[in-house]
Amino acid sequence: MTATTLEPVSNAAAPTLAVAAGRNLIAAGAIFGAANLFQWSVLSGAAHLHPALLSLSWPVAVTLFIVIVRRLRGLGGDHAIRAASWSRFSILAQIVAALSLAGASALTQNWELMRWMSPIGLGFYGLAFSIAVVRGGPKWLGGVALGSFVAAAGVAQLIGTPEQYLAYAAGLIAFALIPGAVLAFGRAR
């Protein structure tokens, strides 16, 4: 599905804002969902890998996402540029949240605080979808926003367990990849 998001388009066939945003959401859901599945597989023991590899998953995921969003930005005119700007703002907000948690963790010597990024991440999706609805996006995104907030609360109940990463991956599939596919393939109303 991510390959579909990278298909070049001519200026005459530039995507709508919904399609451009949907492509970015597909990338986010696929990349960060996979990163969370990797986290779960290492922490649960399903993958027999050394936990030190966990330190690579997020830098690799963020870098891959930024590269893909940059490519998508160049493929589709003004709407793609606008959607890419929102995506960059969103990833920056998540990086700031992670750095804030890292700072709080260092100050308190409680690195378990970093685990709160999972529910915070889903909360950011809920906020982004809420903003999209207020700004005139499809009304069904209000349900997606509500689902994101409920999923964030559910993931918060799993903090400290490997299952939190599995639940976060499911949340990213449900509240980023699937709505992104609906938007990208023009099924949004």
TACORHU-V460853 format. One record per run of one state. SS is the DSSP state (alpha for helix, beta for strand, coil for the rest). FROM is the first residue (numbers start at 1). LEN is the number of residues. If there is no record, write none. Layout:
BEGIN
SS_FROM_LEN + SS_FROM_LEN
END
This chain:
BEGIN
coil_1_1 + alpha_2_4 + coil_6_5 + alpha_11_3 + coil_14_3 + alpha_17_28 + coil_45_6 + alpha_51_25 + coil_76_1 + alpha_77_32 + coil_109_2 + alpha_111_24 + coil_135_6 + alpha_141_16 + coil_157_6 + alpha_163_22 + coil_185_5
END
